[in-house]
Amino acid sequence: MTNDPAALHPAALPHAEAGRVRGARLAVRAVFFCNGLAMATWVVNIPRVRDQLDLNPATVGTALLGIAVGSLIAMPRAGHLTARYGTRRVTLVSGTLVALALLLPFVATSLWGLGAALLAVGAANGVMDVAMNAQGVVVERVGRKPVMSSFHAAFSFGTLVGALMGSVLLGVGLAALPHALLVSGIFLAVLAGVARLLLPRQAEAPGAGSTGAKAHPAQSTSQNRLMVVLLGILCFLGMLGEGAIGDWSGLYSADVLGVSGALVGAAFTAFTLAMTLARLLGDGWRSRYGDPRVVTLGALLSGAGLLLGLLTLNPVLAALGFLVVGIGVANVVPVLYGTAGHAFAGKGIAQVASIGYAGFLAGPPLIGYVSQATSLRVGMLVIGVSLLTVGICAPLVYRRLAR
């Protein structure tokens, strides 16, 4: 694989091919958007499902493990499915399953039923996560233009729209199940509409628009495995920070900075908006500076931004620090997914995503344990260390991958 961004677009595409690629880009963005919309729909309705089943915080936490377990079980197998059936087919089938599985938690009648429903949601979403990212890599390679960051920006917009829709529908008194049915219907309609726009399996052939170097046969086992693990570790550290910021920024604002009311969410709001904006700009940065620099400088910037947020007790400066974190971390995971996909296809994305998702799950409780033993400020410092580690190690990993 080449790390030169210019290699993604060495020559203009024929007019017909360019039209097909534009349609595929639109289709993948729609799929990412719907995935974010579905996940946000579940999140905003957790309190209503909790009340419906009369659960306490501990049992809710136990049930929520179902999503994590389902994802971790399904993700490693998703690469084999995309290799066998193609990314388009697996994206459409897994997306359909996510849309249908979204309804299951809202008809559960017990804790065990809820846990099983969330296990199904997690498994379907884990496969979809890998498949849609793999399809995104195909679109990027065939179109010879960086686009992965914009796909992840579409997911962020989907979660934002899902949260806003949930708030509005909750305000007008719509029950949780009809809300889920509405979103599921939108999801299925979009999948039907974009099915023919997604690129077929023939486009996934190594020479279809690809300018990257082919893996040498002698490097197809231990060397490739090592590179996948190294990329996975970078993704683990990046997702650890990304996940923990969401769960702990509000508590940090309240307990350490002493803010209250609407200002409690200012840090997380700044982080989320900055991350979404940076993902919209990310593909331009990739074209101009290259993937290694975007990952390296982004991770270093986010680590420095978090240190700024932790070194001050001024809520405004702290929010500014979290905003910088959002700008820096926004493109780390999308670019690493793209790197894995270009170098090792769908199986590479599946393995890197599985390792990375473990960091997303491990980050919040790790911060909690460290904070309990020391302080919340020290616990948050773990995030900064993980992001700075990505920035320090990414150039070494990319140089080794180029060799």
C-alpha positions in Angstrom: 0.0 0.0 0.0 1.2 3.5 -0.7 0.8 6.3 1.8 1.0 9.0 -0.8 -2.5 10.6 -1.0 -1.9 11.6 -4.6 -1.8 7.9 -5.5 -5.5 7.7 -4.9 -6.2 9.9 -7.9 -3.5 9.6 -10.4 -5.8 10.3 -13.4 -9.3 11.5 -14.1 -12.0 8.9 -14.2 -14.0 8.3 -17.4 -17.3 10.2 -17.2 -19.5 7.1 -16.8 -17.2 5.7 -14.1 -17.1 9.0 -12.3 -20.9 9.0 -12.2 -21.0 5.5 -10.8 -18.5 6.4 -8.1 -20.5 9.5 -7.1 -23.6 7.4 -6.7 -21.6 4.9 -4.6 -20.3 7.7 -2.4 -23.8 9.0 -1.8 -25.0 5.5 -1.1 -22.3 4.7 1.5 -22.9 8.0 3.2 -26.6 7.2 3.5 -25.8 3.8 5.0 -23.4 5.3 7.6 -26.1 8.0 8.4 -28.8 5.3 8.9 -26.5 3.3 11.1 -25.9 6.3 13.4 -29.6 7.1 13.3 -30.5 3.6 14.5 -27.9 3.5 17.3 -29.0 7.0 18.6 -32.6 5.8 18.6 -31.8 3.0 21.0 -29.6 5.3 23.2 -32.3 8.0 23.6 -34.9 5.4 24.5 -32.8 3.5 27.2 -34.6 5.4 30.1 -38.0 4.4 28.7 -37.1 0.7 28.3 -35.6 0.8 31.8 -38.8 2.1 33.2 -40.9 -0.3 31.2 -39.0 -3.3 32.6 -38.5 -1.7 36.1 -34.7 -2.2 35.9 -32.1 -0.7 38.3 -28.8 0.8 37.1 -26.9 -2.4 37.7 -29.3 -4.5 35.6 -29.3 -1.9 32.8 -25.5 -2.1 32.7 -25.7 -5.9 32.6 -28.2 -5.8 29.7 -26.1 -3.3 27.8 -23.2 -5.7 27.8 -25.2 -7.6 25.2 -24.4 -5.1 22.5 -20.7 -5.3 23.4 -20.6 -9.0 23.5 -22.6 -9.4 20.2 -20.2 -6.9 18.4 -17.1 -8.6 19.7 -18.4 -12.0 18.6 -19.5 -10.9 15.2 -16.8 -8.5 14.1 -14.0 -11.1 13.6 -16.3 -13.2 11.4 -17.5 -10.2 9.3 -14.2 -10.2 7.3 -14.8 -13.7 6.2 -18.3 -12.8 5.1 -17.2 -9.8 3.0 -14.5 -11.9 1.4 -17.0 -14.6 0.5 -20.0 -12.6 -0.5 -18.7 -9.2 -1.2 -19.1 -5.9 0.8 -22.2 -4.8 -0.9 -24.3 -7.9 -0.2 -23.0 -8.1 3.4 -23.7 -4.4 4.0 -27.3 -4.7 2.7 -28.0 -7.9 4.6 -26.5 -6.8 7.9 -28.1 -3.3 7.6 -31.5 -5.0 7.2 -30.8 -7.1 10.3 -29.8 -4.0 12.2 -33.1 -2.3 11.2 -35.1 -5.3 12.3 -33.1 -6.0 15.4 -33.6 -2.4 16.5 -37.2 -3.3 17.3 -36.4 -6.3 19.6 -35.4 -4.3 22.8 -38.7 -2.5 22.7 -40.7 -5.7 22.8 -38.6 -7.4 25.5 -40.6 -8.4 28.5 -37.7 -9.3 30.9 -34.1 -8.6 31.6 -33.0 -11.8 29.9 -35.1 -10.9 26.9 -33.6 -7.5 26.7 -30.1 -8.9 27.0 -30.8 -11.3 24.1 -32.3 -8.5 22.0 -29.2 -6.3 22.6 -26.9 -9.3 21.8 -28.7 -9.5 18.4 -28.4 -5.7 17.9 -24.7 -5.8 18.7 -24.0 -8.8 16.4 -25.8 -7.3 13.4 -24.2 -3.9 14.0 -20.7 -5.4 14.4 -21.0 -7.1 11.0 -22.5 -3.9 9.4 -19.7 -1.8 10.9 -17.1 -3.9 9.2 -19.0 -4.3 5.9 -19.9 -0.7 5.4 -16.3 0.4 6.1 -15.0 -2.2 3.7 -17.4 -1.0 1.0 -16.2 2.6 1.8 -12.6 1.5 1.2 -13.7 0.0 -2.2 -15.4 3.2 -3.2 -12.3 5.2 -2.1 -10.0 3.0 -4.1 -12.1 2.9 -7.3 -12.8 6.6 -7.1 -9.1 7.4 -6.5 -10.1 10.0 -3.9 -10.0 10.0 -0.1 -13.6 9.8 1.3 -13.5 7.6 4.4 -13.6 10.6 6.8 -16.8 11.9 5.1 -18.5 8.6 5.7 -17.7 8.7 9.4 -19.0 12.3 9.4 -22.3 11.0 8.0 -22.5 8.6 10.9 -21.9 11.5 13.3 -24.7 13.4 11.6 -26.9 10.3 11.9 -26.4 10.1 15.7 -27.1 13.8 16.0 -30.3 13.6 14.0 -31.3 10.5 15.9 -30.9 12.3 19.2 -32.8 15.3 18.1 -35.6 13.2 16.6 -35.8 11.2 19.8 -36.1 14.4 21.9 -38.9 15.8 19.6 -40.9 12.5 19.5 -40.5 12.1 23.2 -41.8 15.6 23.7 -45.0 14.9 21.7 -45.6 11.7 23.6 -44.8 9.1 20.9 -44.2 5.7 22.6 -40.8 4.0 22.2 -41.9 1.2 19.9 -43.6 3.4 17.3 -40.5 5.6 17.3 -38.3 2.5 16.7 -40.7 1.3 13.9 -40.4 4.7 12.2 -36.6 4.7 12.2 -36.6 1.0 11.2 -38.8 1.9 8.2 -36.6 4.8 7.2 -33.5 2.5 7.4 -35.1 -0.2 5.3 -36.3 2.3 2.7 -32.8 3.8 2.4 -31.2 0.4 2.0 -33.7 -0.4 -0.8 -33.0 2.9 -2.5 -29.2 2.6 -2.4 -28.8 -1.1 -3.1 -28.0 -0.7 -6.8 -25.7 2.3 -6.1 -23.2 0.4 -3.9 -20.3 -1.1 -5.8 -20.5 -4.7 -6.7 -18.1 -7.5 -5.9 -16.3 -7.1 -9.2 -15.1 -3.7 -8.1 -13.3 -5.3 -5.1 -10.8 -7.1 -7.4 -7.2 -6.0 -6.5 -6.7 -4.1 -9.8 -10.1 -2.3 -9.8 -9.0 1.3 -9.4 -6.3 0.4 -7.0 -2.9 1.9 -7.2 -1.5 0.4 -4.1 1.2 -2.2 -4.0 0.1 -5.9 -3.8 1.3 -7.9 -0.8 4.3 -10.1 -1.5 3.4 -13.8 -1.1 6.2 -14.2 1.5 4.6 -11.5 3.6 1.1 -13.0 3.6 1.3 -14.7 7.0 3.4 -13.5 9.9 4.3 -10.1 8.5 0.7 -9.3 7.6 -0.5 -10.6 10.9 1.9 -8.3 12.8 0.9 -5.3 10.8 -2.8 -5.9 11.5 -2.0 -6.2 15.2 0.0 -3.0 15.2 -2.8 -1.1 13.4 -5.3 -2.7 15.8 -3.3 -1.4 18.8 -3.3 2.1 17.4 -7.0 1.8 16.8 -7.5 0.5 20.3 -5.7 3.5 21.8 -7.6 5.9 19.6 -11.0 4.4 20.3 -10.2 4.2 24.1 -9.8 8.0 24.1 -12.8 8.6 21.8 -15.1 6.4 23.9 -13.9 7.6 27.3 -14.3 11.3 26.5 -18.0 10.8 25.8 -18.7 9.0 29.1 -16.5 11.1 31.4 -16.4 14.6 30.1 -19.7 15.5 31.8 -18.6 14.1 35.2 -15.3 15.9 34.9 -17.1 19.2 34.2 -19.4 18.7 37.2 -17.0 17.2 39.7 -13.7 18.9 38.9 -14.6 22.1 37.2 -17.6 22.7 39.4 -20.0 23.7 36.6 -23.7 23.0 36.8 -26.9 23.2 34.7 -26.5 23.4 30.9 -22.8 24.1 31.2 -22.2 20.5 32.3 -22.5 19.3 28.8 -20.4 22.1 27.2 -17.2 20.1 27.1 -18.8 17.1 25.4 -20.8 19.4 23.0 -17.6 21.1 22.0 -15.9 17.8 21.5 -18.7 16.3 19.4 -19.2 19.4 17.2 -15.5 19.7 16.6 -15.2 16.0 15.7 -18.0 16.1 13.2 -16.6 19.3 11.5 -13.1 17.8 11.4 -14.4 14.6 9.8 -16.0 16.8 7.1 -12.7 18.4 6.4 -10.7 15.2 7.0 -10.6 13.9 3.4 -9.1 17.2 2.2 -6.4 16.9 4.9 -5.7 13.4 3.8 -5.3 14.5 0.1 -3.0 17.3 1.1 -0.9 15.8 3.9 -1.3 12.0 3.6 -2.7 9.4 6.0 0.4 9.0 8.2 0.5 12.7 9.0 -3.2 13.0 9.6 -3.1 10.2 12.1 0.1 11.4 13.8 -0.6 15.1 14.0 -4.3 14.4 14.9 -3.4 12.2 17.8 -0.7 14.5 19.1 -3.1 17.5 18.8 -5.8 15.7 20.6 -3.4 14.6 23.4 -2.2 18.2 23.8 -5.7 19.5 23.8 -6.7 17.2 26.6 -3.7 18.3 28.6 -4.9 21.9 28.1 -8.3 20.9 29.4 -6.9 19.1 32.4 -4.4 21.8 33.4 -7.1 24.5 33.9 -10.1 24.9 36.2 -11.6 27.5 33.8 -14.7 25.9 32.2 -14.2 27.9 29.0 -10.6 27.0 28.6 -11.5 23.4 29.4 -14.2 23.3 26.8 -11.6 24.7 24.3 -9.3 21.9 25.2 -12.0 19.3 24.6 -12.8 21.0 21.3 -9.1 20.6 20.3 -9.4 16.9 21.3 -12.4 16.5 18.9 -10.5 18.1 16.0 -7.5 15.9 16.5 -9.1 12.5 17.2 -11.8 12.8 14.6 -9.9 11.2 11.7 -7.7 8.8 13.6 -10.0 5.8 13.5 -11.5 6.4 10.0 -8.0 6.7 8.5 -6.8 3.6 10.4 -9.8 1.6 9.1 -9.0 2.8 5.6 -5.4 1.9 5.9 -6.3 -1.6 7.1 -8.8 -2.0 4.2 -6.5 -0.8 1.5 -3.7 -3.1 2.8 -5.6 -6.2 3.9 -9.2 -5.8 2.5 -12.3 -6.6 4.6 -10.5 -9.1 6.8 -8.0 -6.5 7.8 -10.8 -4.0 8.7 -12.6 -6.8 10.7 -9.5 -7.6 12.8 -8.4 -4.0 13.3 -12.0 -3.0 14.2 -12.3 -5.8 16.7 -9.1 -4.8 18.5 -10.1 -1.1 18.4 -13.7 -1.8 19.6 -12.2 -3.5 22.7 -10.5 -0.2 23.5 -13.8 1.6 23.0 -15.3 -0.7 25.6 -12.3 -0.8 28.0 -11.7 2.9 28.1 -14.7 4.1 30.3 -14.3 1.5 33.0 -10.5 1.9 33.0 -10.9 5.6 33.7 -13.3 4.8 36.5 -10.8 2.4 38.2 -7.9 4.8 37.9 -10.1 7.7 39.1 -11.3 5.7 42.1 -7.7 4.9 43.1 -6.4 8.5 42.5 -8.6 11.3 41.2 -10.8 11.9 38.2 -8.2 14.3 36.7 -5.5 11.6 36.8 -8.0 9.1 35.3 -8.7 11.5 32.4 -4.9 11.8 32.0 -5.0 8.1 30.8 -6.9 9.3 27.7 -4.2 11.9 27.0 -1.4 9.3 27.3 -3.2 6.9 25.0 -3.7 9.6 22.3 -0.1 10.8 22.6 1.1 7.2 22.3 -0.8 6.9 19.0 0.9 10.1 17.7 4.4 8.8 18.7 3.9 5.3 17.3 1.9 5.9 14.1 4.9 7.0 12.0 6.8 3.9 13.0 3.8 1.7 12.1 3.2 3.4 8.7 6.9 3.2 7.8 6.9 -0.5 8.6 3.7 -1.0 6.5 5.3 0.9 3.6 8.2 -1.5 3.6 
